[in-house]
Amino acid sequence: MRNWKLLDEADIPGGKDRLRLYQGKDDFFIRFNSVSGELMSSRKYGSEQALGSLPCQRIKNRKKARVLIGGLGMGFTLAAALNELGKDAEVTVAELIPAVVEWNQGPLGERSGYPLNDSRTRVYTGDVYNLLQENQRGFDVIAMDVDNGPEGLTVKDNDKLYSGAGILLAQKALKPGGILAYWSAGPDPAFNKRLRRCGLTVEEIPVFAHGNKGTKHTIWLASQGQ
Ligand SMILES: C[S@@+](CC[C@H](N)C(=O)[O-])C[C@H]1O[C@@H](n2cnc3c(N)ncnc32)[C@H](O)[C@@H]1O
């Protein structure tokens, strides 16, 4: 963290910690204040892009596709989803922390190509859980990356999104034939099993964090039927 400049910090609603945005020589970093750990960096985002592109590639021919992304972060998932979709699509991104939205409107947004400025983007500042509750049969794709994976770091309350009840709620928010996509820092057999128990057909896809070697993250694509 030497030579990093602290640009801003923000409270996490419902969490005990704070998030900090740093700028290094070539990259941005979002870190927790007290827990040692990085939530995101602009150095490695291959798997975040895959979370947006893999499910949206499968529904790209649908007219007026509607996509929900849980967690803006550095905007890479949002940008990748927009890149796959047509002009008539609408992508809602839910972000819990207002400052993260502001950071993406500023210099940080340049890394992902300012996807918040795309006319197809809608921003909801709040808990993505609320949108799942309010939108039955609302989305063709729901892509979830609100944390480190099913074992959350940001707010304990996020466990509800990865529980059986949370998965069923997300399923109800899907249009027929829609796809649920989840990101995780690594494999999680219990979560994979939970998705299947909810009657979903599940693909577990390891994706390089950056380029084509090194650390892999996990993406699950889950759909109804078959
Ligand atoms: C790991 S980052 C997402 C990274 C993102 N996929 C990208 O491409 O940069 C997780 C984001 O989810 C947000 N978040 C955490 N819990 C949330 C919730 N319940 N609802 C909406 N956003 C949430 C965090 O503030 C953070 O910005």
The ligand as a Tripos MOL2 file, in Angstrom:
@<TRIPOS>MOLECULE
LIG
   27    29     1     0     0
SMALL
NO_CHARGES

@<TRIPOS>ATOM
      1 C1        -17.0730   -7.2460   -5.1350 C.3       1 LIG1
      2 S1        -17.9170   -5.7760   -5.4810 S.3       1 LIG1
      3 C2        -18.6670   -6.0380   -7.0550 C.3       1 LIG1
      4 C3        -17.6900   -6.0100   -8.1650 C.3       1 LIG1
      5 C4        -18.3240   -5.9010   -9.5320 C.3       1 LIG1
      6 N1        -18.7540   -7.2220   -9.9760 N.3       1 LIG1
      7 C5        -17.4240   -5.2750  -10.5500 C.2       1 LIG1
      8 O1        -17.4750   -5.6610  -11.7090 O.co2     1 LIG1
      9 O2        -16.6340   -4.3980  -10.2080 O.co2     1 LIG1
     10 C6        -19.3410   -5.8900   -4.4400 C.3       1 LIG1
     11 C7        -20.2140   -4.6560   -4.4760 C.3       1 LIG1
     12 O3        -21.5010   -4.9870   -3.9510 O.3       1 LIG1
     13 C8        -21.9370   -3.9640   -3.0810 C.3       1 LIG1
     14 N2        -22.9230   -4.5680   -2.1540 N.ar      1 LIG1
     15 C9        -22.7070   -5.2830   -1.0250 C.ar      1 LIG1
     16 N3        -23.8430   -5.7600   -0.5190 N.ar      1 LIG1
     17 C10       -24.8450   -5.3310   -1.3420 C.ar      1 LIG1
     18 C11       -26.2580   -5.5060   -1.3500 C.ar      1 LIG1
     19 N4        -26.8700   -6.2320   -0.4100 N.pl3     1 LIG1
     20 N5        -26.9830   -4.9200   -2.3410 N.ar      1 LIG1
     21 C12       -26.3610   -4.1790   -3.3060 C.ar      1 LIG1
     22 N6        -25.0120   -3.9930   -3.3560 N.ar      1 LIG1
     23 C13       -24.2620   -4.5730   -2.3930 C.ar      1 LIG1
     24 C14       -20.6340   -3.4910   -2.4370 C.3       1 LIG1
     25 O4        -20.7830   -2.2020   -1.8820 O.3       1 LIG1
     26 C15       -19.6820   -3.5330   -3.6260 C.3       1 LIG1
     27 O5        -19.7070   -2.3280   -4.3560 O.3       1 LIG1
@<TRIPOS>BOND
     1     1     2 1
     2     2     3 1
     3     2    10 1
     4     3     4 1
     5     4     5 1
     6     5     6 1
     7     5     7 1
     8     7     8 2
     9     7     9 1
    10    10    11 1
    11    11    12 1
    12    11    26 1
    13    12    13 1
    14    13    14 1
    15    13    24 1
    16    14    15 ar
    17    14    23 ar
    18    15    16 ar
    19    16    17 ar
    20    17    18 ar
    21    17    23 ar
    22    18    19 1
    23    18    20 ar
    24    20    21 ar
    25    21    22 ar
    26    22    23 ar
    27    24    25 1
    28    24    26 1
    29    26    27 1
@<TRIPOS>SUBSTRUCTURE
     1 LIG1         1 GROUP 0 **** ****
